[in-house]
Every structure is written in structure tokens, then in C-alpha cells.
Amino acid sequence: MINTSKGIDWLVEMLRRDQSPDGSWNYPFETGISTDAYTIILLRTLEINDEELIKGLAERILSKQEKNGTWKLFHDERDGNLTSTVESYYSLLYSGYYDKTDKRLQTAKKFILSKGGIEEVNMFTKVMLALTGQLKWPSFSPLPIEIILLPLYFPINFYSFSVYGRANLTPMMILADKKITLKTNRSPDLSDLRVDRDEPDSWFRSEEMRSLISYIEEGVKNLIGLPQQLHKLAIQRAKKYMLDHIEEDGTFYSYYSSTFLMIFALIALGYKKSDPVITAAIEGIRSMKCEITGLPHMQYTTANVWNTSLIGYALQEAGISPGDVMVKKANQYLLKRQHDKFGDWVIHNPTSLPGGWGFSDVNTIHPDVDDTTTSLRSISRMDSGNLDAWSRGINWVLSMQNDDGGWAAFEKNTDKKLFEILPIEKAEFILTDPSCADITGRTLEYFGNYTNLSKDHQSIKKGVKWLLNHQELDGSWYGRWGICYIYGTWGAVTGLAAVGVPESEASIQKAVEWLSRIQNADGGWGESCYSDSKQTYKPLGASTLTHTAWALDTLISVSDKPTPEIRKGISYLLKNLQKEDWTTAYPKGQGMAGAFYIHYQSYRYIFPLLAFAHYRKKFEK
């Protein structure tokens, strides 16, 4: 007979130990070495000689180098990753603590040249290399900055991009327009890494997108005013957009990449390096530093709200009372983080009041549906004194449903397929915010299990229909914000079950069969980061705690007795809860297929706890 109590007790104690004094959990939001490399480059370019930080970051970067001289985004990435290797090589040179004669850098250089040189890195890295003098700016911008002036009724306009796209594109458009280059006496020379030395316009995809660019330019031409005046106005509008979206800690939207780009965009517009806006932005970036195994890591953002809402919810599912001091402090923290300001989401959703939650500790204007429903789950068992927070949150989530019936992350109806063919790499991830199975499913799960919304409510019926229409042929669902098909299937099935879709439904049975089919011999589950870029399920070849917990929670939600697959999965979790190896550090989250992956250090506790809690509730009578 399986007994999950020991596993639950151990997990609860780990979480109790790790809670911060303010009630949150600040487990690192770990995204590889890119932000570490960029911080060295930023500090050296601005001649801020924070040697302790630079040295620590360089040491961390070197510690992640593979035996063949490369850097990878994930463990099973074949050969290595060109962009990651270029960023690491450049930052180690710029740190001043390593030079080109170092054997570790020589092996990295050999790999870079074998893959086509620095011209082949991703677009964001090309921008960084151009503004620090290592690549030429292209002769044309992929998007004219005047797009920021186009009216909302024009089919393509600034607000038809996703908010994440706007945050990064705004400073990028300024930089591409000004073509700024900042070099210092310490700047390395990367010219020996260039294979094709005079092709700056190879930045972008082929000529087939020119018609779309022409279409945008045609819209710009129809604006009233002289071209020069319009251009000046567009620059001013872009600058104002950045300044209006700076959080209290000085960061632009609380993201590393957009803040990094904003610093250089403001310098391109004439700001001095010592300007208070720039110094505050640098301090904001520094404040996102955390420590992992004794070395500094610069987080892309903080994940305190996400961690805390998930943990608060999981603890209560596991039977910890809402009156327990740990849960109480967590919920008090969450209530203080509910948004009361309007953000960009109001452009496409003008009839709703604020009431959502954001992802990071400092986020006040950029809420998302997933953090909101998870925060609402955590506070759902509190006393009735929080009815206002509760109803504002529910109303905001309901108002954010897309016209197609699904829910996206940040905004409503920002999924123009046209953007996917813009000459911008990963445009479908950067510029669009489509309905997705993981968020739609989790939203339905929240409505079904935590509210008294009728199963026949129009929003629920539309959400169910969207999910049933977006199941993959093999029975899985694609999860946009996790790795990947196991994550999407967990969100979809638990959501459908919560709103009354019976387990006998063909789509549920297909999902169960798929999960049973991909279970590993050891009883666990594991999925490779390759799934997202290959757009089909790719096995990891090993089991992970988080994937196993997602798969188990899915099966438990639609089973009336513990099946052999469930028993084997629970046994795997109980046996491996405390293990530490590459699978426990493997990314379970994604931001951009093939480019940006996230290792949530909290997940190894949260999701096994949820799986155990749901198993105990259903089967350990």
C-alpha cells in the first residue's frame, strides 16, 4: 500500500524552511548564462567596474562550459548552442580576466567558426553586438519606428504586438534608427569570429517579407504630417512609452532584456550614463542578482509572486490550514501584490477594472492570467474579508478571455498570424500572445474547482470548445509556457475534468493513453526541450520530478482508482524526491522555443506536493 504522508511532510518542511520573512518564496528564476554574460558586457561598456560581480559572473559562466568548449541551453542539446557560446566567449574576454590564448576560449572560438561565425547568432544578440561595435547595423530597420504612430484601427499597429514584443521592440527600434555604437578601451575585438564580413543585412529573413513591410510603410505614409516631423514624433512617443512603463525598482517592465535595451536606447537619445533614469535601471538589474551554488546569477526577472501563489495553493491542497502562519504570511504577501493600476491590457479590454496579479515581486502594471488564477487559488480559503480582492480578480480573468474562447498570458486578442512572417527571428514567440492550452486549461480548472460558476456559463463552454479543438492528433496538448506537451496536457485535462467533462470523453481517453504510452520504465516521465522547436513530443530519455508530477496529476484527475501507471509514478516520486542530478536542474519552463528556457527551482517541491495531495485526497481514504 502506497503512503504519501512521508513525502508530503518532507516537502512541506522544505518549503517552510525556504520561506522569506515577507511571506514570499524567492527561489531563483534561472535562465542559463545569457543574462550573466550581458551584465558583464553592460558594466564594462558603461565603465562601471564592479569587479566582485564581474569576476563572480565570469566564474559562473566558465563553470557551465561543456567539455567540447561550447555552452548549451539544455542538457541534451546536441553539439552546443552558437548564440550562447558567442555570448559567453565575448563576456569572458570583456571581463578582462581571460584572453584569447586561454585554451577554453580557443575551443569555443573553433566551435563558433564551425557554425558560421557571429553573423549566425540570434537577433537579440546581433543587436547587442552591433551596439557594442562588434557587428554593423543593417542598412534598414525591420520595422519603421513610425509604426508607433499608426492608429489602433489600422490592421497592424503598435498595440497589435504582444506586450512582451512592445517592451523589447520599442528600444530596439530606437537603436536600429540611431545605429549607436559604444566601444571602450577594454572592448575585445571579435572580428576574427566573422565569417561573412560585409553582410549586415543578413540579419533578417529573405525578401518574401518585403510586401508586409511595404504594407506597414504604406500605412505610415498615410499619416498626416511631414516625414521628418513624424519621425521625430515617433522617437518621442517611443521614449515616452519606455519612461511610462518603468517600475519602482528602475527596470522597464521588470524584464532584464527590455531594461538592458532601454539603457542603450536612452544613451542613443542623448542621456548621459550618469542620468538618474539610467543609474536606477542599472540598480534594478543588479537587484535581480541571486546566488546559485555560491556564485552570482542575474535573473531575467524575479518569480516571487508565481512561486508564492503556487506554493500557497499546493500547501493548502496538502492539508495545511489557511490559518497556519506559513500560509497566512504567503496570502498576505499576495494580497499586497494585487494590481490596482491600469496596464496596456486595457487597450484591448477597455471595460474591465484592474484586479490581476503579475509574475515578479516589483510588477505593478503587467498582470497575467496564470498568476492571477494561481493567486486566487491560494487566497480562496481565506476569510470573507477579502471578497473585494476575490471578485476583482475573477472579473479581470473573465474579461481577458479571447474571442476564440481560449485564454492567453498577458493580453486579449493579440495573435495576428501576419507577425509570424515578419523578418524578426522567433516573431511568433516575441510578437504574439495567443490562446494556449496550458493557460486555458488552468483557467477552467480554477473556475471549476474554486468558484461557483455554472458549468454552462458561456465562458466555460467557449473555453472547453477551444481546448477540444486544439488537441494534437496523438492525444496531447501543446503547452506554451512549460516543457511542453506533458505540461499542456496536464493543464488541459485537469481543466476539462474540473468543469465536468467526463473521463469517458474520447479526448480525455486519448490523453490518458498518450501519457501511459510515454511513461518511462522507472515509472517516471521526462520531456526534452526539443519538443517546442520540433513542435512534437520528444522524450528526454530520463525521468524528472516535475514532468512525473504533471503526468501523475493529470491521470489522478480522471481516474476513479489508482491505475498501475499512477502507482508506478507515485513510487518513482517517493523514491527520488531528494535526488540531485542534471534532471533536477533541467529546464521545465520556456519563454521562446530554441532560445529561452527556465529552470524553476521551486517546481521540484510544488508539483510533487500537488500530485501527492491529490492522490491522498482521492485514493488514501
N, C-alpha and C positions, 0 to 999 in steps of 0.2 A: 504493500500500500504506500503510495507516494504521499509525503507530508511536506508541504511547502513552508511550514511555520519557521523553520530554522533559516531558510533563505530570506524570508520576509524580515525576520528580526535582524539579520546581519545587514541587509540593505538599509533598513530604517536607521540603524546605528551609524552607518557610514554617512548617511545624509544629515543626521543630527550633528555629527562631528564637523561637517563641512559647511554648515550654515554660517553666513556672515552676521555680524552684530545688527545690521539694519533689517534682517529678516530674509534677505535675498540669498541666492547661491550664485557665486561668481566664477563658476567653472570656466576655464579658458575656451574661447571661440577660436579654435586653432585651424589656420588655413594655409599650412605649408610655410615656405620661406619667402614668398614674394614680398609681403609687407615688411619683413625684416630687411630684405635687400633694398627696397625702396627707401626705407628710413635712413640707411647709411648714405644712399645717393642724395636724398633730400638734405640731410645735415651737412654733408661735405659741399654740396652745391651752394648752400646758403652760408657756408663757412661758419657753422655752429659746431665747435669742436668738443662735443660731449664724448670724450674718449672712453669713459667707462661703458656707456651704452653702445657705442660703435664697436668696441672690442668684443663685448658680450654677444652682440648680434652676429658679428663675423664668426665668432666661435660656434654659435648655434648653426649658422649656415654650413660651415665646414663639417660639423658633426652629422649632417644629413646627406653628405656626398656619398654616392654609390661607389663600389669598387672600380667600376669602369670609368670613373671620373665625372659622371653625369648626376643630375638631380632629377627626381621623379615627383609626380603629383600624387601617385598612389603606388602601393607595394608591387602590384602585378603589372604596372605599366612597362611594356617591353622596351628594351634599349635604354630609354631615358626620355626626358622632356626637353626639347630645344629651348623653349622660352624660359623655363625655369633655370636651365643651365646658363643661359646668357645673363639673366638677372643676377644669379649667384656669382658668376665669374666677374662681372662688371663691379658689383658691390664689394667683393673681396679686394679687387685691385684698388678701388676708390677709397677703401678703408685705410689704405696705407700700410697695413700690417702684412701684406703678401704682395709678391711681384710676379712678373711673367715667367721667371725662372723656376718658380715653385712647381714641382712635379705634378701636384694635384691640379694646378691650374693648366698645366700643359696638356694633361689628359682631357680636361674639359674643353680646351681650345680645339683639340683634334676632333672631338665629337661635334662641336659647333660647326666647324668647316665641312665635316662629312654630311651634315644635314642642310647645307646650303647657305650657312653664314647668318649674320644678324638680320639680313633682309627677310628671313623666313619666320621671324618671331611674330607673336600676335599683335594686334593693332594697338592695344593699350601700351604695350612695351615699346612699340615703334614711336609712339607719342613721347614717352619718357626719354628714349634715346635721341629723338630729334631735339627736344627742348634742352637736353644737356650736351648737345653738339656732336653726337656720335652718328647720326643719320641726317640726310637732307629732308626738310619738309617737302611734301608733294606740291606740285605746281597748282593743284586745285584742291579745294576742300570737298569732302564727300557730301557735305550739306552746307548750303549758304547760310550764314548766320541770320540773314533776314527772315528765315523760317519762323523765328521767334515772334515776328510781327503779323504773321498770317492769322486771319480771323478764325474763330472756332468753327464756323460753318464751312470753311474750306476743307475738302476731304482729308488732306494731310496738313496738320498744324502741330505746333509745339506740344500741345496738350493731348495730342493723339499718340504721343510716345508714352511709354510707361514712366512712372515717377523715377525709377532707378535709371532709366535711359536719360531723362532730363537732367538728373543730378550729375551724370558723368559727361553727357554731350555738351552741356552749357559751357563749362570751362574748356572742353576740347575744341569747340567751335571758335572760341576766342583765341586759343593758342594757334590753331590752324590758320586763322585770319592774320594774326600778328607775326607768326613764324619766329617766335622768340627763341634765342639760343643763349644758354648761360653756361659758361665754362670758367674754371678756376685754375690756379697754378697746380692744383693737385689732380686735375682731371686726367684720367687714363686716356690712352689713345687706342681705340678699338678698330682702327682702320684695317688692321691685319685680320679682322674677323669678317670683313665684307668680301663677298664673292662677286656680286654684280654691282660695280662701284658707281654707276650713274643712272640708276633706275628708281628714283624716288616715287614715281607714280605706280610702281609695282605694289604699293601699299594696298591697293584696292582691287576688288574683283573686276572681271572683264567688262568689255564695252556694252554687254547686253543690258546693264542697268542704266545706261545713259538716258534712255527715254523717260524713266521715272524721275531722274534728276532734272531733266528738261521740264517735266511737268511741274515740279516744285518751283523751278526758276520762273516758269510762266506765271505761276501764282504770285510770286514775288514782284514780277514786272507790273502786275495789275494793282499793286499798292499805290496809293496816291502820294506823290512826293518825288523829289529829285533823288536819283540813286545814291548820291553822296550823303544826303541828309538821312535817307532811310538806313543806310549802312551805319551811320553814327548813332542813330536812334536804336538800332538793333543791338549794337555793342552796349549802349547804356542800359537797355532792357535786360540783357544777359547779366550784366554786372549786378543790377538791382535784384534779379532773381536769386543770384548766389547770396548776396548780403541779407536778403529777406528770409533765407532758409538756414541761417546759421543757428546752431543750438547753443545753449548756455555755456557748454564747455569749449566753444570756439570752432567746432567741426561743422562742416557743411553736410547736413542731413545725417550726421553721426556715422558716416561711412569714411573709411580710410581713403579709397580711391578718389572720391569726389573732392575730399578735403585736400589731398595731395595736388590734384589738378587745379583746384581753386587758388591755392597759394601761388602757383606759377602764372595762372591767368591774371591774377591781380598785379603781379610784378610786371607782366606784359602790358598792363594798362597804366603803368607808371607808379604803382605803390612801391614804397621803399621796403627793404627787407625788415626794417625795424618798425613798420607800421603796426599799431595795436591789433588790427584785424589779423595780420599775418602771424604775429607772435602768439596771439590767442589760438590760432589754428594749429600752430606747431605744438603748443602746450596740450591742445586737445588730442592730437595724435600721440604725444608722449604719455598722456594719461591712460591710453588704452593698452599700455605695456602690462604684460603679466609675466609670470615666471613658470617655466616648464622644465622639470628636472634640473633645476639650478641655473638655467640660462634664460635670458630675456626673450620674449616673443611679442611682436607688435600685433595686436588683434585687429582684424578688419573692422570690427565693431564689438561692443560688449553684448553678451547674451543674457544678461541678468533677468530681464522680465520673462523671457522664454523659459530659461531654466527654472525660475521660481514658480511660474504658473504650472508647468508640467509636474514639478516635484510636489507642489501643494496638492494638486489633484491626485497624483499617484499615492501619496501618503494617506489621504482620506479614503481612497478606494481600498487601501490595505487595512483599513480599520482604525487608523489614528484619528482621534477625536478632533473636531474643529476647535475645541477648547484647549487642546494641547498647545503649550507655549510655542513650539516649533511651527505649527500650522498657523496659529494666531498671528505670529510675527510675519510669516510669509504673506498672509492675506492682507495685513495692514500695509505692508510694503506695496502689494499690488494695487490696493485701493488708491494709494498716493500717486500711482503711475497711470491712472486712467486719464485719457486726454480730454481737455476741455477747450482746446483751440481748434479752429478750422485749418485743415491742411489742403493740399492740392486735390485730394479726393473729392472735394466739394464741387469741382468743375463739372464732373460727370454725375454727381449725385447731389444736386443743389437743394433737395428738400429735407435732408437729414441733419440733425444736430450732432456735434461730436459725442463720442462715447466709447471709442475703441481703445485698444492698448497697442503700443509699439513693441519692438523687439529688444531694444537696448536700454540701458539704465538712464540715458540722457534724452531719449527720444520723446519729443512733446508734440510733433506735428505730422508724424508719419506712421499712422497706425496700420495694422494689417489684420485681416480676418482671422488668421490662425492664432495669433497671440490673443486676440480678443475672446474667441470661444474658449481657449485654454484657460485664460484668466477667469472667465465666467464660471468654468467648471470648478476652479479652485475656491472661489468665493461663494459657490452655490449653497453650501451648508451653513453659512454664517447666519447670525440672527437677522431678523427682518429690518433692522435699522439701515441696511444697505440696499433697500429696494430701488432707490434712485439710480445708484450705480448699475444695478442689475438691469433695470428697464432701459436705461440709456445704451447699455452695451448690446442688449438684444435688438433694440430698434436699429442701431447702427449696422449690425450684421445683416439683418433682414433687408435693409435699404441697399446693401452692397451686392445683392445678387445680380449677376449679369443677365442680359436679355435672353441669352441662350439657355438659362436655367442653372448654370454652374456658378461657382464662386472662384474668384482669383485671389491673389495675395493682397495687393495694395490699392487697386483702383477698379473702377467699374467700366466695362466695355472698352478696354484699351487693348484690342487684339487685332490690329489691322494686318492682314496677311501680306499686304504690299511691302511692309517693312522688312520682311524676311528676304526680299531680293535687293535691298539697299546695299551699296558697296561698303558695308560695315560688317566686319567679322563677328560671328555669333549674334547677328541682329535679332534673331528670333528670341534670344535669351535677354538681350540688353534692352530692346525697344518695345517688346510686347509683354503683356501681363494677362495671359489667357486663363479661362476657367481650367481647373485641373482636378484630377480625381482625388488626390490626397486632401486638398483643402475642401472640396465639395463634400467628400465623404465624412471628413471630421466635423464639418458644419452640421451635416444631417445627424451625426452621432450625438452632437451636443443638443440639438433640438429634440431628438427622440428620447434621450435619457435624462435631460436636465430641465426641460421646460414642459409646460402643459399644452404646447402647441398640438393641434389635432393632426393626425397622420394624413388627413385630407386637406390640410392647409395648402393653398396654391403654391407657396414657396417650396414646401417639401415635395409635392408632386412633380414640380418642374426639376428640382434637384435630382430626384430619383430617375426621372426620364433621361436627364443629361448623363448620369452615370451609366445607365443601362445601354445608352447609345455609344458610349466611349470605351467599352470593354474591348481588350485585344482579342484576337482570334484564339489565342492559346488559353484564355480564361483569366489573364492577369489584367491589371490596370497600370498605366504609367504614372509614377509619382514625380511631380516636378521638383520638389524641394528636398527629396531624400534619395537614397540609393536603393532601389529605384522602382523596379516593378514589384518587389516584395512590399515596399513602403506604400506604393499606390494601391495595391490590392488590400493591404491592411486598412487603409483609410476608407476605401470604397465599401468593402464587405461589412466592416463594423458599423459604418454609416447606414447602409441599407438595412442591416439587421435591426438597428435601433429604431428605425421608422416603420417597422412592421413588414418588411419584405421577407417572406418565409424562406427557411433554409432549403425548402424543396424547389424553389425558383431555379430555373435552368442556369441563369448567370451565376448564382451562388454556388451551385454544384460544380460548374466549370472551374470556378476559382479554387474551390476545395481540392478538386482533382489535380489542378496545376500545382498547388502548394505541396500536395502529397507526393507528386511526381518529382519535385526538385529537392525534396528533403535529403540531406546527406546521410551516409551510413552511420555516422556517430550520433544521429538524432537531431543535429542542428541544421541551420540554414545559413547560406552566405552568398552574397551577390557582388559582382565586380563593378567598379566604377565604369568599366567599358560599356555597361548596359545603356547608359544615357547617350553616348555618342554613336553607338551602333544601333540604337533605337530598337533593341530587342533584348530579352533577358540573357545575361552572360553569367554563368556560375563563377564564383570566386575560387572554388577548389578547396575551400576550408570553411568552417562554420564560425560565425561571430555571435556574440551575446545579443547584440541589438537585432540583427536580422532574425535570429531564432525567436526572440521575444515578439517581434512583429508578426511573424508567421503563426506562432502559437496563439497570440491574442485573437488573430483572425479566425482560426479554427475553433477556439473556445466559444467565440461569439455565436457560432452557427451549429454547434454540436450539442446534443442532449445527453451525451455521455462521453467520458474520456476515451477517445479512439487510440489505437496503437501509436499513431503519429504524434498525438498530443502527449501521451505518456513518455515516449522516447524524447520528445522535445523538452519536457519539464525535467526529465532526468539529466539531459545534457546541461541545462541551465544550472541545476543544483550542483552538479559535479564541477562546473567550470566558472562559477561566479567570481572567484578570486584570481583567475588566471591573468597573467600579464605577458602578452607577446604582440606580434605585429597585427594580429586580428583585432586586438582591443584598441589599437591606435588607428585602425583603418577608417577612412572617411565614411560616414553614414549620411552626410548631407551634401547637397550640391547647390551651387549658385549659377554655374554656367558649364554646360557639357564640354568636357575635354579641356577645361581651363581653370575652373574654380571649384575646389572641394573642401568640405568642412568636417573636421573631427570634433564632435561634441563630446567632451569628456564626461558630461552628465548622463549620456544615454545608456551607458553600461549599467547604471543604477536604476534609472527611471523605468525603462521598458521591461526588464526582467521583473521589477516590482509590480508593474501593472499586470503582466502575464500571470504571475503568482497569485495576485489579489483576485483576479477574475476566475482563475482555476479554483481557488479555495472557495470563493463565493458560490460557484456553480456546482462543484463536484465534491468538495470535502464537507459534507453535511455533518 
